[in-house]
Amino acid sequence: MQKRSNGKMSFLLTAACGCVFATQTQAALISSYSFDDSSQTKTIASQVATTIVDDQGAASGDLRYNGAFYDVNNPVAGGPAFVASGAGTPLDALSGNHGSALSMPSANGGEVALGKIGAHDFEKNDFSMAGWFKLNARTGGTTFIYDNAVHNFGGQSIAVFGNGLLEFAVKGTSSDGGTTFDNISIVSDSSVDDGQWHFFAAIIDDEVATLSIDGVQQGSSVAYGLGTKARPTGSKGTRMAVGIDGELDTFKIYDHALTAGELNGLYKVPEPASLMLLSAGTLLLSRRSKK
């Protein structure tokens, strides 16, 4: 993998063989959505819904489409589906098998309904969100990779605008009696709706927000205001993959600011077995030639 550099923060580290080495600590992992299990369902008001499993157990969700709960095992044309993924944590690093991703169309209200999740409310504490996505060219308005926010009432979101730019936002209440509201956001430097896999990391560290895409910091860091808080007021229900017209994989939420090592562990792209063997063979030949 080639390292990108434009003068901004870059966390991708590579070794001489082209492999990416890093460690990942999951001690404070709150939610993890791998989208590799489409077998679990439950019945809600006589409707069968596919369960989008939180591998950490904190906040599994229900798949919705066209105003109703939706079961991918009884699909309709153009509806949500589990498809072969090209990114995220691999099931088998040697073969390059990345398991499944969730494919969500833009039309008919497709989303993962997570409900009201106390574990995703961080107030002014540190937290991080990170994952892989692949989006088709935008044809409409704003969609959400993750939405737990209410403008002027707190919460956090990862949105994609109609122009293809991605936004990390933490909303705020008023700190001056209703004149101004401490909503903050960072918008990506360029559009991300190009049909390619991208990795994002949205981090709050000591009340300062940063956003990176594919290992490169986007925009400038933004500090919280007095009223900024990662918890929406009221009964706001959390949603994921809201009409994104694309795919989502390996989406994780942490209750701390991710370190460079953790980011590397999430962003690594394991090499297929053939490339790994080629690298090892090249290294072996190099060593022999020096004898």
TORNU-724044 format. One record per residue: y, x, z of N, C-alpha, C in turn; residue in one letter. Coordinates in pm, whole numbers. Each point is the difference from the previous one (the first is absolute). Last residue first. Layout:
Y;X;Z;Y;X;Z;Y;X;Z;a
...
***
This chain:
-1300;2503;59;-93;94;60;-14;124;-88;k
258;-399;-101;75;96;80;-93;105;61;k
-151;-374;-258;73;89;-90;75;109;77;s
-235;-351;227;-91;96;-61;74;102;-86;r
241;-359;193;-43;94;102;-91;108;-58;r
141;-349;-280;114;85;35;-41;104;102;s
-307;-331;-120;16;99;-108;113;96;32;l
-64;-358;296;-112;93;8;12;111;-106;l
311;-355;-2;24;87;114;-110;106;10;l
-47;-330;-325;110;89;-37;27;99;112;t
-312;-338;82;-52;98;-95;105;101;-41;g
126;-361;276;-86;91;75;-53;110;-92;a
251;-340;-198;85;81;85;-83;103;75;s
-230;-315;-255;72;94;-87;87;93;82;l
-220;-347;222;-95;104;-40;67;105;-88;l
252;-373;119;-25;80;119;-96;115;-33;m
87;-318;-329;114;88;17;-18;90;121;l
-329;-325;-87;1;98;-108;114;99;15;s
-41;-373;304;-98;107;23;6;108;-107;a
450;-268;100;-136;-37;-38;-93;119;12;p
436;-10;311;-39;30;-136;-141;-52;-29;e
389;-197;358;-120;82;-14;-38;18;-147;p
473;-88;239;-75;-59;-111;-124;85;-22;v
393;-100;422;-93;86;-71;-72;-78;-109;k
320;-172;337;41;17;-140;-97;84;-81;y
-48;-90;476;3;-129;-69;24;16;-150;l
5;381;283;-132;-59;5;-8;-133;-72;g
417;219;50;-84;71;-95;-139;-62;-5;n
291;-163;324;43;-41;-134;-85;67;-107;l
-63;133;445;-53;-134;-22;36;-51;-140;e
181;413;136;-145;10;-18;-64;-135;-27;g
460;22;104;-25;54;-134;-150;10;-27;a
129;-371;352;30;143;-14;-27;43;-144;t
142;-508;194;-104;86;-56;48;145;-12;l
157;-373;364;49;64;-123;-105;97;-51;a
-156;-435;280;74;125;23;49;52;-135;h
-305;-375;69;102;-22;102;73;129;37;d
-243;-188;-486;-15;84;119;110;-32;100;y
-274;-199;-476;116;-12;87;-29;74;130;i
-193;-35;-560;-16;27;142;132;-12;75;k
-305;-85;-498;129;-25;65;-20;9;151;f
-291;56;-443;12;89;115;138;-11;64;t
22;-240;-452;-119;61;60;40;89;118;d
167;-389;-422;32;63;128;-128;55;60;l
230;-199;-512;-111;28;90;48;76;123;e
251;-374;-360;-54;135;0;-111;13;101;g
353;-350;-24;-37;26;-140;-48;145;-13;d
152;-255;409;45;133;-43;-27;30;-148;i
-16;-393;363;32;-10;-142;34;131;-66;g
-85;66;479;59;-129;-37;42;2;-147;v
-249;302;353;-30;-14;-143;52;-132;-55;a
10;-42;503;-28;125;-68;-35;-30;-145;m
246;-224;496;-70;-15;-128;-17;137;-65;r
132;-280;511;-5;121;-80;-84;-22;-125;t
307;-360;297;-135;43;-28;0;120;-92;g
372;-221;374;-25;56;-132;-144;47;-14;k
269;-240;366;-144;-9;-30;-33;51;-140;s
434;164;324;-62;-127;-38;-146;15;-36;g
322;420;-60;19;-108;96;-67;-127;-50;t
-159;512;-132;80;-116;-38;10;-102;112;p
-57;549;-5;-66;-121;50;86;-120;-37;r
113;495;-20;-118;-31;-81;-82;-111;65;a
554;125;13;-125;-2;76;-114;-43;-91;k
583;101;56;-118;19;-85;-125;1;85;t
472;-30;155;-80;-122;-12;-125;14;-84;g
314;363;79;-33;-54;132;-94;-120;-10;l
-43;326;-405;117;-48;70;-43;-57;135;g
-266;396;-295;11;-137;51;141;-28;50;y
-76;378;-381;-17;-23;144;12;-148;33;a
-164;291;-457;96;-98;50;-30;-28;147;v
-93;391;-438;-43;-64;124;110;-93;50;s
-19;85;-524;32;74;123;-55;-75;120;s
-205;-9;-519;129;-26;60;27;90;120;g
-485;33;-98;86;-84;-82;132;-26;72;q
-421;399;8;90;-89;71;92;-72;-97;q
-501;174;-115;140;40;-15;90;-102;69;v
-494;-27;-56;32;122;70;143;44;-5;g
-170;-412;-196;-73;112;-60;42;133;61;d
316;-320;174;-92;-49;-102;-61;122;-69;i
290;-142;494;-44;95;-101;-95;-69;-97;s
399;-99;418;-93;-54;-98;-38;111;-96;l
239;-91;534;-16;80;-122;-103;-68;-88;t
335;-98;480;-93;-42;-104;-3;100;-115;a
113;-7;562;50;46;-131;-107;-31;-104;v
-39;-53;492;98;-96;-55;68;50;-127;e
-365;244;199;117;3;89;115;-81;-59;d
-336;-2;-335;-15;110;95;128;8;83;d
-283;-312;-396;108;-5;98;-29;105;106;i
-171;-87;-546;-14;54;135;126;-25;82;i
-320;-88;-481;124;-47;62;-10;28;150;a
-253;144;-496;-3;14;146;138;-38;52;a
-336;-40;-488;125;-10;74;-26;23;148;f
-231;90;-531;-18;-1;146;136;-10;67;f
-225;-149;-515;99;73;78;-32;-14;148;h
-219;-94;-544;-15;1;145;107;87;65;w
89;-262;-470;-68;117;53;-13;-11;152;q
241;-304;-311;-143;-11;-22;-80;120;47;g
485;-89;50;-38;66;-125;-149;-5;-27;d
388;-123;357;-83;-101;-68;-44;51;-137;d
310;197;337;-140;33;25;-95;-97;-70;v
553;219;-27;-91;-114;0;-145;46;14;s
391;301;218;-33;-50;-134;-101;-112;11;s
191;196;390;89;62;-98;-24;-51;-141;d
-94;-301;455;-56;113;-75;98;50;-106;s
166;-233;460;-52;-42;-130;-46;124;-78;v
106;-181;540;-2;114;-91;-67;-46;-128;i
265;-253;460;-102;11;-104;16;131;-76;s
174;-357;458;2;129;-69;-108;3;-108;i
314;-361;342;-110;17;-93;11;136;-67;n
271;-244;382;-47;137;-17;-129;7;-81;d
455;-341;9;-140;6;40;-56;136;-39;f
515;-267;113;-83;88;-82;-142;3;55;t
292;-318;183;84;43;-112;-78;87;-96;t
-155;-196;434;-22;-76;-122;85;41;-118;g
-26;200;460;28;-143;14;-9;-78;-129;g
-94;477;48;141;-25;31;33;-149;2;d
-425;212;-119;35;73;122;146;-22;39;s
-421;-269;-299;140;40;12;23;71;132;s
-480;34;-240;83;-108;49;143;52;12;t
-382;196;-355;64;7;130;72;-128;37;g
-422;269;-342;111;-94;17;56;6;141;k
-248;348;-353;-16;-49;137;122;-86;28;v
-262;210;-476;108;-61;77;-46;-31;142;a
-113;261;-510;-46;-6;138;116;-51;84;f
-115;-35;-560;90;5;116;-79;-4;130;e
-36;108;-585;-67;-35;126;97;18;116;l
60;-115;-561;27;91;112;-68;-52;127;l
11;-227;-439;-108;96;22;24;99;111;g
264;-396;-156;24;118;-84;-103;110;23;n
2;-410;254;-24;-34;-140;23;116;-95;g
-135;118;507;99;-84;-65;-37;-26;-146;f
-292;105;462;22;53;-134;93;-97;-72;v
-127;134;558;25;-93;-110;10;75;-132;a
-151;25;549;-5;85;-118;8;-94;-120;i
155;-55;558;-62;-41;-126;-2;115;-99;s
113;-195;564;-8;106;-99;-72;-48;-125;q
313;-213;465;-126;17;-71;8;106;-109;g
420;-333;202;-95;103;38;-126;4;-84;g
408;-288;-48;-76;-38;120;-113;99;32;f
310;0;-390;88;-26;113;-75;-38;128;n
-304;-36;-409;134;57;-11;89;-50;111;h
-524;60;41;91;-111;-26;141;57;-1;v
-556;199;-42;144;8;27;70;-131;-31;a
-451;218;-90;4;-47;139;145;-5;45;n
-326;121;-458;118;-76;41;-17;-53;141;d
-199;350;-437;-17;-41;140;129;-67;45;y
-55;90;-452;-125;64;38;-34;-39;144;i
320;-296;-333;-18;79;121;-139;61;8;f
416;-196;-378;-133;-21;56;-19;96;117;t
433;-220;-330;-52;90;102;-139;-42;45;t
135;-182;-480;84;42;111;-72;93;95;g
-169;-25;-510;66;-101;82;83;61;110;g
-285;234;-313;44;-110;-87;75;-107;78;t
-186;567;19;52;-121;64;43;-103;-104;r
-397;372;-63;143;-15;-21;48;-135;53;a
-433;181;237;37;-23;-139;151;-16;-10;n
-271;286;391;72;-121;-38;25;-6;-150;l
-290;242;441;17;13;-145;57;-131;-50;k
-82;300;505;25;-120;-79;11;36;-147;f
-132;190;554;-2;22;-145;24;-132;-72;w
163;176;526;-106;-55;-84;18;34;-146;g
230;-25;556;-31;85;-114;-112;-62;-82;a
372;-33;461;-82;-78;-93;-24;87;-122;m
171;59;561;-11;45;-140;-84;-100;-77;s
321;74;500;-115;-54;-72;1;55;-142;f
283;10;532;-46;65;-123;-115;-78;-62;d
347;-277;306;-94;111;14;-37;59;-136;n
279;-394;129;70;123;-37;-90;123;15;k
-227;-464;-80;134;3;59;76;125;-48;e
-450;-164;-133;22;129;63;137;12;67;f
-418;-344;-210;138;-7;47;30;126;82;d
-433;-123;-182;86;54;-105;148;-8;36;h
-352;-175;281;-29;142;-15;86;67;-106;a
7;-477;85;74;77;100;-20;149;-15;g
-33;-406;-362;-78;112;54;85;81;97;i
-59;-494;-300;90;67;93;-78;107;74;k
-179;-132;-489;43;-73;118;98;79;84;g
-224;96;-441;-46;66;121;36;-75;126;l
-79;-71;-562;69;-57;116;-60;60;127;a
44;144;-539;-90;9;114;80;-47;121;v
78;-153;-537;37;83;113;-116;12;97;e
212;-273;-488;-106;81;57;49;90;112;g
219;-367;-304;6;21;144;-114;77;60;g
104;-116;-485;-76;-95;83;-16;40;146;n
108;396;-360;23;-144;-3;-80;-74;108;a
-21;480;-94;137;-32;41;22;-149;15;s
-484;264;91;92;-37;-109;138;-33;54;p
-384;347;202;71;-125;27;96;-32;-115;m
-451;329;184;86;-31;-113;63;-137;23;s
-239;406;321;33;-141;-15;97;-17;-116;l
-391;390;52;139;-30;30;19;-150;-15;a
-459;356;88;74;-111;-61;146;1;40;s
-327;447;-25;-24;-135;46;85;-102;-74;g
-27;482;-87;101;-43;94;-20;-144;47;h
-279;446;-229;-4;-145;16;97;-43;109;n
-129;456;-170;131;-55;-27;6;-150;9;g
-370;329;85;-1;-76;-125;138;-51;-38;s
-58;256;399;-65;76;-105;5;-72;-134;l
164;-197;411;91;100;-57;-62;75;-115;a
-72;-500;200;-84;117;-30;88;104;-70;d
199;-386;162;-128;-27;64;-93;119;-17;l
552;44;6;-122;-19;-80;-120;-38;85;p
548;-95;51;-109;72;64;-130;-24;-75;t
434;-66;-297;-33;-30;137;-116;82;53;g
53;-151;-528;78;74;99;-47;-35;139;a
-133;-215;-417;14;137;-45;75;86;97;g
-334;-486;-2;124;70;32;-1;141;-58;s
-241;-505;-121;-23;142;24;132;73;17;a
4;-513;133;-27;78;-121;-25;145;38;v
54;-547;195;-28;137;41;-43;77;-124;f
338;-445;5;-135;54;-17;-10;137;64;a
333;-495;-112;-23;125;72;-145;47;-15;p
143;-313;-398;22;-2;143;-19;135;66;g
-65;-155;-476;132;52;35;28;5;148;g
-382;-321;-136;58;95;-96;141;41;44;a
-339;-139;379;60;-72;-112;65;105;-89;v
-432;34;387;130;32;-59;46;-100;-105;p
-329;78;416;8;-116;-89;132;8;-75;n
-93;336;298;-137;-20;-46;-15;-126;-84;n
405;132;224;-21;81;-119;-142;-15;-56;v
311;-353;281;-123;76;16;-26;77;-130;d
445;-258;276;-67;42;-123;-120;88;31;y
398;-401;195;-82;116;31;-92;27;-118;f
457;-237;-121;-120;-29;77;-69;130;38;a
393;-50;-296;23;-96;106;-120;-32;87;g
-2;331;-360;29;-132;-55;7;-107;110;n
-204;408;203;39;-2;-140;22;-144;-43;y
-147;372;449;56;-127;-47;41;12;-147;r
-315;260;429;52;2;-136;45;-139;-42;l
-19;232;506;-65;-97;-88;68;1;-136;d
-60;397;424;77;-107;-60;-82;-88;-91;g
-11;375;464;-58;-40;-128;76;-121;-52;s
98;347;395;67;-106;-76;-64;-22;-136;a
-164;308;359;121;-56;60;52;-123;-74;a
-393;315;-89;-22;-123;75;123;-68;55;g
-104;404;-295;28;28;140;-15;-123;88;q
-46;-16;-476;-109;83;51;20;41;145;d
157;-438;-274;66;112;64;-110;82;66;d
-55;-359;-424;-41;60;126;93;112;43;v
16;-469;-281;43;136;-28;-11;76;132;i
-259;-463;-172;66;74;107;34;141;-48;t
-63;-486;-275;-47;137;16;80;69;109;t
-76;-540;-22;93;110;-25;-71;133;16;a
-86;-574;-68;-59;131;26;99;108;-40;v
73;-533;180;16;95;-110;-60;135;39;q
41;-392;292;-96;-32;-108;16;90;-123;s
256;87;398;35;-133;-50;-81;-35;-125;a
-115;453;94;123;-46;63;38;-133;-62;i
-433;390;33;43;-131;-46;119;-47;82;t
-183;517;-149;1;-101;105;56;-128;-56;k
-235;528;-153;80;-120;-25;6;-83;128;t
-172;519;-230;30;-82;117;92;-115;-36;q
-149;351;-308;-108;-92;35;34;-95;113;s
227;392;-233;38;-134;-49;-99;-107;44;s
172;538;108;-96;-103;42;50;-137;-44;d
245;416;-58;-133;32;-51;-105;-105;36;d
498;90;107;-31;-95;-108;-136;29;-64;f
268;205;385;-63;78;-106;-31;-85;-123;s
335;5;455;-55;-91;-101;-53;83;-117;y
168;41;551;-45;74;-117;-69;-95;-96;s
332;49;496;-69;-82;-100;-34;85;-121;s
154;219;399;0;-139;46;-79;-90;-95;i
4;546;158;-5;-87;-117;-15;-144;46;l
25;436;252;99;-106;14;9;-85;-126;a
-311;360;35;3;-45;139;94;-117;18;a
-150;282;-396;6;-145;1;8;-57;140;q
98;473;-323;-29;-48;134;19;-151;3;t
-105;406;-386;59;-129;27;-41;-46;138;q
54;481;-339;-71;-76;102;72;-129;25;t
-53;357;-447;83;-52;106;-89;-69;101;a
18;254;-530;-62;7;131;98;-53;103;f
-120;4;-566;100;-31;101;-68;-3;135;v
-109;281;-490;-39;-106;94;114;-22;99;c
-7;347;-338;49;-129;-49;-38;-115;90;g
-73;485;60;-99;-59;-89;46;-133;-57;c
260;254;320;-5;69;-128;-97;-65;-97;a
219;-321;360;-60;132;11;-15;58;-139;a
373;-373;203;-118;26;-80;-50;140;25;t
342;-433;203;-40;140;11;-127;20;-80;l
438;-375;62;-128;30;-59;-28;150;5;l
405;-253;145;-99;32;101;-134;37;-59;f
571;-9;-98;-128;-16;-65;-108;44;96;s
576;-121;-31;-121;24;77;-124;-23;-84;m
414;122;-291;-15;-87;116;-131;33;69;k
136;213;-403;97;37;101;-6;-86;123;g
-298;-47;-366;133;-24;-55;109;32;102;n
-576;28;-135;109;52;82;132;-27;-70;s
-589;-82;1;131;-40;-48;106;55;93;r
-529;158;-133;99;-28;102;133;-35;-62;k
-513;-65;-198;123;78;-12;99;-42;106;q
-563;-2;-20;120;-85;0;124;87;0;m
***
